[in-house]
Amino acid sequence: MKIFTKQPFLIAEIGVNFYDIAQKEGISDMDAAKLMIDEAKSCGVNAVKFQSYKAENLVSKNSDAFLDSSDESQISQFEFFKKYDKFGKEEYRQLADYCKNSGIMFLSTPFDFDSVDYLDEFMDIYPISSSDLTNIPFIKYIAGKNKPILLSTGASTIKEINNAIKAIEEESTVDIAIMHSVLSYPTSFEDANLMMIKDLAGNFKNYEIGYSDHTKSDSEMLLLTTAYNYGATILEKHFTLDKTLKGNDHCYSMDPSDVEIFNKNISFINKINGKKNKQPLICESSARKQSRRSIVVVRDIKKGEKITRDLLTFKRPGNGIYPSEINNVIGKVAKKNIPQDTLLDFEMLE
């Protein structure tokens, strides 16, 4: 069963990018988050997604340096995540209310049990990060909330995905979407492996398939568009208002102009997809008659003469008797004289 009625369903992962936007614009963190929601809504995004956690519940204070491509790669994981964990229950409740009033869906990925609990009050669908795919106790806890789940599968095996699904279904009968993802930031184009979308669809036939993208946006948004063409009906990508910012996710985020390009692609695809069932189209009516062939007599035929195969050939236009009807013509007798090169009609025969 589909989790979202709209296809594709596009999710802009604001994540923690609003903290950097706030600093750049000289506004509060809350105002920056709302600004990004407004921009996402304006350019045609269907949902925004944040990240909910407290650093002390996510990573050990004795963690190693954070392995990231940004200029913050020398700080520890704990120090990094502590910079971006200022929001809690009341802040995300405010953002959820703001999204509701703005007509866009609110989502946030929980990274600790406390976040799972408070998000349950104002969130209808739970995203689960690739990083928690093997965190079975955590997955079971989320499943216990009995809400649909978006399960990201970066860096995972089919067996691990099956184990995660089994854990969910032991607790609940909720709908599950399986999201192809690559746990590499940013993901190089050659590592996107979009064919894995088709592999997931083949392995998990009863589940909706999506794609969470971590590549840098290509100029025509062809990567995300191709993911949709390959069967991913839920698409998510990090979102920013400035790709040049040095924060963690901005360089591989999409911005409003990217979203507009993507939506134009989808509009064009829907336009050219048209009807599924093969049948003649209205636009083909004239050509169907002009370019198809009819049964034509090769010489003058006299009234009462029997029609034989050697008297017949096939020529355009196609508004006479189709060649496929030739066996219903051979053996009949001409009711009247039929001039050479005439398109036969059954009314001429008996």
FENWO-V886208 format. One record per residue. N is the residue number from 1. RES is the residue in one small letter. PSI is psi as a letter, one per 20 degrees, with the letter a starting at -180 (NA if undefined). OMEGA is omega as a letter, one per 20 degrees, with the letter a starting at -180 (999 if undefined). BURIAL is b if it has 16 or more other C-alpha atoms within 10 Angstrom, else e. Layout:
N_RES_PSI_OMEGA_BURIAL / N_RES_PSI_OMEGA_BURIAL
This chain:
1_m_q_a_e / 2_k_p_r_e / 3_i_h_r_b / 4_f_p_r_e / 5_t_h_a_e / 6_k_p_r_e / 7_q_p_i_e / 8_p_q_r_b / 9_f_o_a_b / 10_l_p_r_b / 11_i_p_r_b / 12_a_o_r_b / 13_e_n_r_b / 14_i_h_r_b / 15_g_d_r_b / 16_v_j_a_b / 17_n_h_a_b / 18_f_h_r_b / 19_y_g_r_b / 20_d_h_r_b / 21_i_h_r_b / 22_a_g_r_b / 23_q_g_a_e / 24_k_g_a_e / 25_e_i_a_e / 26_g_k_r_e / 27_i_r_a_e / 28_s_q_r_e / 29_d_g_a_b / 30_m_g_r_b / 31_d_h_r_b / 32_a_g_r_b / 33_a_g_r_b / 34_k_h_r_b / 35_l_g_a_b / 36_m_h_r_b / 37_i_g_r_b / 38_d_g_a_b / 39_e_h_r_b / 40_a_g_r_b / 41_k_g_a_b / 42_s_h_a_e / 43_c_i_r_b / 44_g_k_r_b / 45_v_q_a_b / 46_n_h_r_b / 47_a_q_r_b / 48_v_q_a_b / 49_k_p_r_b / 50_f_a_r_b / 51_q_p_a_b / 52_s_p_r_b / 53_y_r_r_b / 54_k_p_a_b / 55_a_h_a_b / 56_e_i_r_e / 57_n_i_a_e / 58_l_g_a_e / 59_v_q_r_e / 60_s_q_r_e / 61_k_i_r_e / 62_n_k_a_e / 63_s_q_r_e / 64_d_r_r_e / 65_a_q_a_e / 66_f_o_a_b / 67_l_n_a_e / 68_d_q_a_b / 69_s_i_a_e / 70_s_r_a_e / 71_d_j_r_e / 72_e_j_a_b / 73_s_i_a_e / 74_q_i_r_e / 75_i_r_a_b / 76_s_r_r_b / 77_q_g_a_b / 78_f_g_r_b / 79_e_h_a_b / 80_f_g_a_b / 81_f_h_r_b / 82_k_h_r_b / 83_k_h_a_e / 84_y_k_a_b / 85_d_k_a_b / 86_k_h_a_e / 87_f_q_r_e / 88_g_b_a_e / 89_k_g_a_b / 90_e_h_r_e / 91_e_g_a_e / 92_y_h_r_b / 93_r_g_r_b / 94_q_g_r_e / 95_l_h_r_b / 96_a_g_r_b / 97_d_h_a_e / 98_y_g_r_b / 99_c_g_a_b / 100_k_g_r_e / 101_n_h_a_e / 102_s_i_r_e / 103_g_k_r_e / 104_i_q_a_b / 105_m_q_r_b / 106_f_p_r_b / 107_l_q_r_b / 108_s_p_r_b / 109_t_o_r_b / 110_p_p_r_b / 111_f_j_r_b / 112_d_r_a_b / 113_f_h_r_e / 114_d_g_r_e / 115_s_h_r_b / 116_v_g_a_b / 117_d_g_a_e / 118_y_h_r_b / 119_l_h_a_b / 120_d_h_a_e / 121_e_h_a_e / 122_f_k_r_b / 123_m_p_a_b / 124_d_i_a_e / 125_i_p_a_b / 126_y_o_r_b / 127_p_q_r_b / 128_i_p_a_b / 129_s_q_r_b / 130_s_h_a_b / 131_s_i_a_e / 132_d_j_a_b / 133_l_h_r_b / 134_t_j_r_e / 135_n_m_a_e / 136_i_g_r_b / 137_p_h_r_e / 138_f_g_r_b / 139_i_g_r_b / 140_k_h_r_b / 141_y_g_r_b / 142_i_g_a_b / 143_a_h_r_b / 144_g_i_r_b / 145_k_i_r_b / 146_n_l_r_b / 147_k_q_a_b / 148_p_q_a_b / 149_i_p_r_b / 150_l_o_a_b / 151_l_o_r_b / 152_s_q_a_b / 153_t_k_r_b / 154_g_q_r_b / 155_a_k_a_e / 156_s_r_r_b / 157_t_r_r_e / 158_i_h_r_e / 159_k_g_r_e / 160_e_h_r_e / 161_i_g_r_b / 162_n_g_r_e / 163_n_g_r_e / 164_a_g_r_b / 165_i_g_r_b / 166_k_g_r_e / 167_a_g_r_b / 168_i_g_a_b / 169_e_i_r_b / 170_e_h_a_e / 171_e_h_a_b / 172_s_r_r_b / 173_t_k_a_e / 174_v_q_r_b / 175_d_q_a_b / 176_i_p_r_b / 177_a_p_a_b / 178_i_o_a_b / 179_m_o_r_b / 180_h_p_a_b / 181_s_q_r_b / 182_v_p_a_b / 183_l_m_r_b / 184_s_p_a_b / 185_y_o_i_b / 186_p_q_r_b / 187_t_p_r_b / 188_s_q_a_e / 189_f_g_a_e / 190_e_i_r_e / 191_d_j_a_e / 192_a_h_r_b / 193_n_l_a_e / 194_l_h_r_b / 195_m_i_r_e / 196_m_h_r_e / 197_i_g_r_b / 198_k_h_r_b / 199_d_g_r_e / 200_l_g_r_b / 201_a_h_r_b / 202_g_h_a_e / 203_n_h_a_e / 204_f_m_a_b / 205_k_h_a_e / 206_n_j_a_e / 207_y_q_r_b / 208_e_q_a_b / 209_i_p_r_b / 210_g_a_a_b / 211_y_p_r_b / 212_s_o_a_b / 213_d_p_r_b / 214_h_j_r_b / 215_t_r_r_b / 216_k_q_a_b / 217_s_p_r_b / 218_d_q_a_e / 219_s_h_a_e / 220_e_j_a_e / 221_m_k_a_b / 222_l_h_a_e / 223_l_g_a_b / 224_l_h_r_b / 225_t_g_r_b / 226_t_h_r_e / 227_a_g_r_b / 228_y_g_r_b / 229_n_h_r_e / 230_y_i_r_b / 231_g_j_r_b / 232_a_o_a_b / 233_t_i_r_b / 234_i_p_a_b / 235_l_p_r_b / 236_e_q_a_b / 237_k_q_r_b / 238_h_q_a_b / 239_f_p_r_b / 240_t_r_r_b / 241_l_i_a_b / 242_d_o_a_b / 243_k_i_a_b / 244_t_i_a_e / 245_l_q_a_e / 246_k_i_r_e / 247_g_r_a_b / 248_n_g_a_b / 249_d_i_a_b / 250_h_h_a_b / 251_c_h_r_b / 252_y_k_r_b / 253_s_q_r_b / 254_m_q_r_b / 255_d_r_a_b / 256_p_h_a_b / 257_s_h_r_e / 258_d_g_r_b / 259_v_g_r_b / 260_e_h_r_b / 261_i_g_r_b / 262_f_g_a_b / 263_n_h_r_b / 264_k_h_r_e / 265_n_g_a_b / 266_i_h_r_b / 267_s_g_r_e / 268_f_g_r_e / 269_i_g_r_e / 270_n_h_r_e / 271_k_g_a_e / 272_i_i_r_e / 273_n_g_r_e / 274_g_b_a_e / 275_k_q_a_e / 276_k_g_a_e / 277_n_p_a_e / 278_k_p_r_e / 279_q_q_r_e / 280_p_q_a_e / 281_l_q_r_e / 282_i_g_a_e / 283_c_i_a_e / 284_e_i_a_e / 285_s_g_a_e / 286_s_g_a_e / 287_a_h_r_e / 288_r_g_r_b / 289_k_g_a_e / 290_q_h_a_e / 291_s_i_r_e / 292_r_r_a_b / 293_r_q_r_b / 294_s_r_r_b / 295_i_p_a_b / 296_v_q_r_b / 297_v_q_a_b / 298_v_i_r_b / 299_r_r_r_e / 300_d_p_r_e / 301_i_p_a_b / 302_k_q_r_e / 303_k_p_r_e / 304_g_i_a_e / 305_e_q_r_b / 306_k_p_a_b / 307_i_p_r_b / 308_t_r_a_e / 309_r_h_a_e / 310_d_i_r_e / 311_l_i_a_b / 312_l_q_r_b / 313_t_a_a_b / 314_f_p_a_b / 315_k_r_r_b / 316_r_q_i_e / 317_p_r_a_b / 318_g_k_r_b / 319_n_j_r_b / 320_g_b_r_b / 321_i_p_r_b / 322_y_q_r_b / 323_p_h_r_b / 324_s_i_a_e / 325_e_j_a_e / 326_i_h_a_b / 327_n_i_r_e / 328_n_i_r_e / 329_v_g_a_b / 330_i_p_r_e / 331_g_i_r_e / 332_k_r_a_b / 333_v_p_a_b / 334_a_p_r_b / 335_k_h_a_b / 336_k_r_r_e / 337_n_p_a_e / 338_i_o_a_b / 339_p_q_r_e / 340_q_q_r_e / 341_d_j_r_b / 342_t_p_r_b / 343_l_p_a_b / 344_l_q_r_b / 345_d_q_a_e / 346_f_h_r_e / 347_e_i_r_e / 348_m_i_a_e / 349_l_q_r_b / 350_e_NA_999_e
